[in-house]
Amino acid sequence: MGLSRAELFAAIRRDKRLDPELSQRALAEKYGVHRRTVRQALLSAVPPQRKKPVPRAAVLDPAKPWIDEMLREDASAPRKQKHTARRIHQRLAQEYDFDLVSYSTVCDYVLARRPQIEAEVLEGRRHLTGMVPQVHLPGEEAEVDFADVWVRLAGEAVKCHLFTLRLSYSGKAVHRVYASQAQESFMEGHVEAFNVLGGVPTRHIRYDNLKPAVNRICTGRSRIESERWVSFRAHYGRE
């Protein structure tokens, strides 16, 4: 399977970083691309954007996170207390003032999404609790995660998301609170942390399959990363 544009740019930049004497012609021949593409990759880790039609958002999209949360609650609830599609449809209207979709639309989404969420929860329960001693060198490694936090805005409790980048050796951490776990928040959190810490970890940063970076998780440690994240990593020279 061929490289995506973002992966191609990352590979070209990596080769040039490892061997500064490599010419643009040699890189172009190695990857079978025009030298113009090599120049673009060396100038920026982000490939030039291609114009694409803007997809129309589905009417149900704003309500999907609420429905998913209800289905996750069902994973640990007694069978008779689980949400039916009709109850979810009612809660959307009563608690979230969302009545833009029909019951059948909600029913179709719940029918497809419930087994997916149940599988995710079951997979999470298979991990055993334990402790493995680790040794870290100063400035070598860091860990990144998001956590839910509640803040009070204008007297109302609002659910937000806490981005944390923590150095493994010293435990020094940088925290930023965002309204969502969108990819923009995820990348901005990294930039803020790098600025505060004065640099980038020299070895690697650990992630727990965060959705802003990963489009689809495969078997074991295999994964498919979003193209914007591949470009972001290439910009900072991280593997």
KEKE-3310 file (N, C-alpha, C; in steps of 0.2 Angstrom, whole numbers, plus 5000, padded with zeros to 4 digits):
npx = (5004:5003:5011:5003:5001:5005:5012:5022:5029:5034:5043:5052:5057:5063:5073:5081:5085:5092:5102:5110:5117:5110:5103:5090:5087:5090:5082:5070:5070:5071:5058:5050:5045:5041:5054:5049:5039:5048:5054:5044:5041:5052:5051:5040:5031:5018:5008:5003:4986:4973:4959:4943:4926:4915:4909:4892:4886:4878:4862:4860:4873:4877:4871:4877:4888:4881:4872:4881:4887:4876:4874:4886:4884:4875:4883:4887:4875:4860:4851:4837:4837:4844:4845:4832:4830:4819:4818:4831:4828:4818:4825:4835:4827:4821:4831:4842:4836:4835:4827:4828:4828:4821:4813:4816:4828:4836:4835:4841:4854:4857:4856:4867:4877:4878:4883:4896:4901:4899:4909:4920:4920:4921:4934:4942:4940:4948:4961:4974:4977:4992:5009:5024:5040:5049:5062:5068:5077:5082:5072:5069:5058:5040:5022:5006:4989:4971:4958:4942:4935:4926:4920:4915:4905:4899:4890:4886:4888:4900:4906:4922:4938:4954:4970:4985:5002:5016:5032:5042:5053:5055:5042:5036:5023:5012:4997:4982:4966:4952:4937:4934:4939:4945:4955:4962:4963:4971:4983:4987:4988:5000:5010:5009:5014:5027:5032:5032:5040:5052:5057:5057:5053:5067:5067:5054:5036:5023:5007:4989:4981:4974:4960:4960:4972:4972:4964:4959:4960:4970:4975:4983:4998:4997:4992:4982:4986:4980:4982:4985:4991:5002:5010:5011:5020:5031:5035:5040:5050:5048:5046)
npy = (4994:5011:5026:5039:5057:5064:5055:5052:5065:5066:5055:5059:5071:5065:5057:5067:5073:5063:5061:5074:5077:5071:5073:5083:5077:5064:5060:5062:5052:5040:5040:5040:5052:5069:5082:5094:5090:5085:5097:5104:5096:5097:5111:5112:5102:5099:5094:5103:5109:5101:5105:5101:5095:5102:5092:5088:5090:5077:5078:5072:5072:5082:5076:5064:5062:5063:5052:5041:5042:5039:5025:5020:5021:5011:5000:4996:4994:4986:4974:4978:4991:4997:5009:5011:5014:5022:5029:5035:5044:5052:5058:5066:5076:5081:5083:5089:5097:5094:5090:5087:5076:5061:5047:5035:5038:5039:5026:5018:5023:5019:5005:5002:5007:5003:4989:4991:5000:4992:4982:4990:4993:4980:4976:4985:4981:4970:4972:4969:4975:4982:4984:4990:4993:5007:5016:5032:5044:5061:5073:5064:5056:5058:5059:5059:5064:5065:5071:5071:5086:5097:5113:5129:5140:5156:5153:5140:5122:5115:5103:5100:5097:5091:5094:5085:5085:5077:5075:5061:5058:5069:5072:5084:5094:5100:5108:5111:5117:5113:5116:5105:5088:5090:5089:5101:5106:5096:5097:5110:5110:5102:5111:5122:5115:5112:5125:5130:5120:5122:5114:5099:5082:5071:5057:5050:5052:5046:5039:5035:5029:5040:5048:5060:5059:5047:5038:5025:5011:4996:4979:4974:4984:4990:5004:5017:5033:5050:5061:5074:5073:5065:5075:5084:5078:5076:5089:5092:5083:5070:5053)
npz = (5000:4995:5001:5010:5006:5017:5025:5015:5014:5028:5027:5018:5024:5035:5030:5025:5036:5043:5034:5028:5016:5006:4990:4982:4970:4972:4982:4976:4966:4974:4980:4969:4964:4959:4958:4963:4972:4982:4986:4991:5002:5010:5013:5021:5033:5031:5018:5003:5003:4995:4986:4991:4991:5003:5015:5019:5035:5045:5052:5064:5070:5080:5091:5093:5103:5115:5114:5113:5126:5134:5130:5135:5148:5149:5148:5161:5168:5175:5165:5164:5166:5155:5142:5130:5112:5111:5123:5123:5113:5118:5129:5123:5118:5130:5139:5132:5123:5110:5095:5082:5074:5069:5077:5071:5065:5076:5081:5072:5073:5086:5085:5077:5084:5098:5099:5095:5106:5117:5114:5114:5128:5134:5129:5136:5149:5149:5152:5163:5180:5186:5191:5183:5186:5180:5171:5168:5158:5161:5152:5142:5139:5138:5143:5137:5139:5139:5151:5158:5165:5176:5175:5182:5174:5172:5183:5180:5178:5168:5157:5153:5145:5150:5145:5146:5147:5153:5159:5160:5169:5178:5182:5180:5174:5161:5159:5151:5148:5138:5127:5120:5114:5102:5087:5085:5098:5104:5097:5099:5113:5114:5108:5117:5128:5124:5123:5136:5142:5136:5125:5116:5120:5120:5116:5115:5115:5125:5121:5123:5112:5108:5101:5094:5087:5081:5068:5066:5076:5075:5075:5090:5093:5081:5070:5062:5058:5059:5045:5047:5060:5057:5049:5059:5068:5060:5058:5070:5071:5077:5080)
capx = (5000:5007:5011:4999:5005:5008:5018:5028:5032:5037:5048:5057:5060:5067:5079:5085:5087:5097:5108:5109:5120:5105:5101:5083:5086:5091:5076:5064:5071:5070:5051:5047:5040:5044:5058:5045:5036:5053:5055:5038:5041:5058:5049:5035:5029:5011:5007:4998:4979:4969:4952:4938:4920:4914:4904:4887:4885:4872:4858:4861:4880:4878:4868:4880:4891:4876:4869:4886:4887:4870:4876:4892:4881:4871:4887:4887:4869:4856:4848:4831:4838:4847:4841:4829:4830:4814:4820:4836:4825:4815:4830:4838:4822:4819:4837:4847:4832:4837:4822:4828:4829:4815:4814:4819:4835:4840:4835:4846:4861:4858:4856:4873:4883:4878:4888:4903:4903:4900:4915:4925:4920:4924:4941:4945:4940:4953:4968:4975:4980:4998:5014:5030:5045:5052:5068:5068:5082:5080:5070:5069:5051:5034:5016:5000:4982:4965:4954:4936:4935:4920:4921:4909:4905:4892:4886:4883:4893:4901:4911:4928:4943:4960:4975:4991:5009:5020:5038:5042:5058:5054:5035:5034:5017:5009:4990:4978:4958:4949:4930:4933:4945:4946:4962:4965:4965:4976:4990:4988:4991:5007:5013:5009:5018:5034:5034:5033:5046:5058:5059:5053:5057:5072:5066:5047:5030:5018:5000:4985:4976:4969:4956:4962:4978:4972:4958:4957:4965:4970:4977:4989:5001:4996:4987:4982:4986:4978:4987:4987:4995:5009:5013:5013:5026:5036:5037:5044:5055:5046:5044)
capy = (5000:5017:5031:5045:5063:5066:5050:5054:5071:5064:5051:5063:5075:5060:5055:5072:5075:5058:5062:5081:5077:5068:5079:5083:5072:5057:5059:5061:5045:5035:5039:5041:5058:5075:5086:5099:5087:5085:5104:5106:5092:5100:5117:5111:5095:5099:5095:5108:5107:5100:5107:5096:5098:5102:5087:5091:5087:5074:5081:5068:5073:5085:5072:5057:5061:5062:5045:5037:5042:5035:5018:5018:5020:5005:4994:4993:4995:4980:4974:4981:4998:5000:5014:5009:5019:5027:5033:5040:5049:5056:5061:5071:5081:5084:5086:5093:5102:5092:5087:5088:5070:5056:5041:5030:5039:5037:5019:5016:5024:5015:4998:5001:5009:4999:4983:4994:5003:4986:4979:4994:4992:4974:4976:4989:4977:4964:4974:4968:4980:4980:4989:4988:4998:5010:5020:5037:5049:5068:5076:5059:5054:5061:5055:5064:5061:5070:5069:5076:5091:5101:5120:5133:5146:5160:5149:5134:5117:5114:5098:5102:5092:5093:5091:5085:5083:5076:5072:5054:5058:5074:5073:5091:5093:5106:5107:5116:5115:5115:5114:5098:5085:5091:5088:5107:5107:5091:5099:5116:5108:5100:5117:5126:5112:5113:5131:5130:5116:5124:5110:5093:5076:5068:5050:5049:5054:5040:5040:5030:5028:5046:5048:5066:5057:5040:5037:5019:5006:4990:4974:4975:4990:4993:5009:5021:5039:5055:5064:5080:5071:5063:5081:5088:5074:5077:5096:5092:5078:5065:5046)
capz = (5000:4995:5007:5009:5005:5024:5026:5010:5017:5034:5026:5014:5029:5040:5026:5024:5043:5044:5029:5025:5010:5001:4985:4980:4964:4975:4986:4971:4963:4979:4981:4963:4964:4956:4963:4966:4978:4987:4988:4996:5009:5014:5016:5026:5034:5029:5011:5001:5003:4989:4987:4992:4993:5010:5017:5023:5042:5046:5057:5070:5072:5087:5097:5094:5109:5120:5114:5115:5133:5137:5129:5139:5155:5149:5149:5168:5171:5174:5159:5163:5166:5149:5137:5124:5107:5112:5129:5121:5109:5123:5133:5118:5117:5136:5143:5127:5119:5103:5093:5075:5071:5070:5081:5067:5064:5083:5082:5067:5075:5092:5083:5075:5089:5104:5099:5095:5112:5121:5112:5117:5135:5135:5128:5141:5155:5149:5154:5170:5184:5189:5191:5180:5187:5174:5172:5163:5158:5160:5146:5137:5138:5141:5142:5135:5140:5141:5156:5159:5171:5176:5177:5183:5169:5173:5188:5177:5178:5161:5156:5148:5144:5152:5141:5151:5145:5159:5158:5164:5173:5184:5184:5178:5169:5158:5159:5147:5148:5132:5127:5117:5113:5095:5085:5086:5105:5105:5094:5103:5119:5113:5106:5123:5133:5122:5124:5143:5144:5132:5120:5114:5123:5115:5114:5112:5119:5125:5120:5124:5107:5108:5095:5089:5083:5078:5065:5067:5079:5072:5080:5094:5093:5074:5070:5057:5061:5054:5041:5051:5065:5054:5047:5065:5071:5055:5059:5076:5071:5082:5077)
cpx = (5004:5007:5006:5004:5008:5013:5024:5032:5036:5043:5054:5061:5065:5073:5084:5089:5093:5103:5107:5112:5116:5103:5093:5082:5086:5084:5070:5064:5069:5062:5047:5042:5044:5048:5054:5041:5041:5054:5050:5039:5047:5056:5044:5033:5022:5010:5002:4991:4976:4962:4947:4932:4918:4908:4898:4886:4878:4868:4859:4868:4880:4876:4872:4884:4887:4874:4875:4887:4882:4872:4882:4889:4878:4876:4888:4881:4865:4853:4841:4832:4842:4842:4838:4830:4825:4816:4826:4833:4821:4820:4834:4833:4821:4826:4842:4843:4834:4831:4822:4828:4823:4817:4818:4826:4839:4840:4840:4853:4862:4859:4864:4879:4883:4883:4895:4905:4903:4906:4921:4926:4923:4931:4945:4945:4945:4960:4968:4978:4986:5003:5021:5035:5048:5057:5068:5074:5079:5078:5069:5062:5046:5028:5011:4994:4977:4961:4948:4937:4928:4922:4915:4909:4898:4888:4884:4889:4894:4907:4916:4933:4950:4966:4981:4997:5013:5026:5039:5047:5056:5046:5032:5028:5015:5001:4986:4970:4955:4941:4929:4939:4947:4954:4966:4968:4971:4983:4992:4991:4998:5012:5014:5014:5026:5037:5036:5039:5052:5061:5055:5057:5061:5071:5059:5042:5025:5011:4995:4979:4971:4966:4958:4968:4977:4965:4955:4962:4964:4972:4983:4991:5000:4991:4987:4981:4983:4983:4990:4992:5002:5013:5015:5020:5032:5039:5042:5050:5054:5044:5038)
cpy = (5006:5022:5036:5051:5065:5062:5051:5060:5069:5060:5055:5068:5071:5059:5061:5074:5070:5059:5069:5081:5074:5074:5078:5077:5065:5055:5058:5054:5040:5034:5040:5046:5064:5079:5092:5096:5087:5092:5106:5102:5095:5107:5117:5104:5094:5099:5100:5105:5106:5102:5101:5099:5097:5097:5090:5087:5083:5078:5078:5070:5076:5081:5065:5056:5060:5055:5040:5037:5038:5027:5016:5017:5013:4999:4991:4993:4988:4980:4978:4989:5001:5004:5010:5015:5024:5032:5038:5046:5054:5061:5067:5077:5085:5087:5090:5097:5100:5087:5087:5082:5065:5051:5036:5031:5037:5030:5016:5017:5020:5008:4997:5002:5005:4993:4986:4997:4997:4983:4983:4993:4986:4973:4980:4985:4971:4966:4973:4974:4978:4985:4987:4994:5001:5015:5025:5041:5056:5070:5071:5057:5058:5057:5061:5060:5067:5067:5074:5080:5095:5108:5124:5139:5149:5156:5142:5129:5115:5109:5100:5096:5095:5090:5091:5082:5083:5072:5066:5055:5063:5074:5080:5090:5100:5104:5113:5113:5118:5113:5107:5095:5085:5090:5095:5108:5102:5094:5106:5115:5106:5107:5121:5122:5113:5120:5132:5126:5118:5119:5104:5087:5073:5061:5049:5051:5048:5043:5034:5029:5034:5047:5054:5064:5051:5040:5030:5014:4999:4985:4975:4983:4994:4999:5013:5028:5044:5058:5070:5079:5069:5069:5084:5084:5076:5084:5096:5087:5072:5059:5044)
cpz = (5000:5001:5005:5008:5012:5026:5022:5013:5023:5032:5022:5020:5034:5036:5026:5031:5045:5040:5025:5018:5004:4996:4984:4974:4967:4979:4981:4968:4968:4980:4975:4962:4960:4961:4966:4972:4984:4990:4993:5002:5013:5017:5021:5027:5032:5022:5009:5001:4996:4990:4986:4993:5000:5012:5021:5030:5043:5052:5064:5073:5079:5093:5098:5100:5115:5120:5116:5123:5137:5136:5133:5146:5155:5150:5156:5171:5170:5168:5158:5164:5160:5145:5131:5119:5109:5118:5127:5117:5113:5127:5129:5118:5124:5139:5138:5123:5111:5100:5085:5071:5073:5075:5077:5066:5070:5083:5078:5070:5081:5090:5081:5080:5095:5104:5099:5102:5117:5120:5115:5125:5137:5134:5133:5148:5155:5151:5162:5174:5187:5189:5188:5182:5180:5176:5166:5164:5158:5153:5140:5134:5141:5140:5141:5136:5140:5146:5156:5166:5170:5179:5178:5179:5170:5178:5185:5176:5171:5160:5151:5148:5146:5149:5146:5147:5151:5157:5163:5169:5179:5186:5182:5173:5167:5157:5155:5147:5141:5132:5124:5116:5105:5093:5086:5093:5106:5103:5098:5110:5119:5112:5113:5128:5131:5123:5131:5145:5141:5127:5120:5117:5118:5112:5111:5118:5119:5124:5121:5119:5107:5101:5091:5085:5079:5075:5066:5070:5076:5077:5084:5094:5086:5074:5064:5059:5056:5051:5044:5056:5063:5052:5054:5068:5067:5057:5065:5076:5075:5078:5082)
residu = (MET:GLY:LEU:SER:ARG:ALA:GLU:LEU:PHE:ALA:ALA:ILE:ARG:ARG:ASP:LYS:ARG:LEU:ASP:PRO:GLU:LEU:SER:GLN:ARG:ALA:LEU:ALA:GLU:LYS:TYR:GLY:VAL:HIS:ARG:ARG:THR:VAL:ARG:GLN:ALA:LEU:LEU:SER:ALA:VAL:PRO:PRO:GLN:ARG:LYS:LYS:PRO:VAL:PRO:ARG:ALA:ALA:VAL:LEU:ASP:PRO:ALA:LYS:PRO:TRP:ILE:ASP:GLU:MET:LEU:ARG:GLU:ASP:ALA:SER:ALA:PRO:ARG:LYS:GLN:LYS:HIS:THR:ALA:ARG:ARG:ILE:HIS:GLN:ARG:LEU:ALA:GLN:GLU:TYR:ASP:PHE:ASP:LEU:VAL:SER:TYR:SER:THR:VAL:CYS:ASP:TYR:VAL:LEU:ALA:ARG:ARG:PRO:GLN:ILE:GLU:ALA:GLU:VAL:LEU:GLU:GLY:ARG:ARG:HIS:LEU:THR:GLY:MET:VAL:PRO:GLN:VAL:HIS:LEU:PRO:GLY:GLU:GLU:ALA:GLU:VAL:ASP:PHE:ALA:ASP:VAL:TRP:VAL:ARG:LEU:ALA:GLY:GLU:ALA:VAL:LYS:CYS:HIS:LEU:PHE:THR:LEU:ARG:LEU:SER:TYR:SER:GLY:LYS:ALA:VAL:HIS:ARG:VAL:TYR:ALA:SER:GLN:ALA:GLN:GLU:SER:PHE:MET:GLU:GLY:HIS:VAL:GLU:ALA:PHE:ASN:VAL:LEU:GLY:GLY:VAL:PRO:THR:ARG:HIS:ILE:ARG:TYR:ASP:ASN:LEU:LYS:PRO:ALA:VAL:ASN:ARG:ILE:CYS:THR:GLY:ARG:SER:ARG:ILE:GLU:SER:GLU:ARG:TRP:VAL:SER:PHE:ARG:ALA:HIS:TYR:GLY:ARG:GLU)
# end
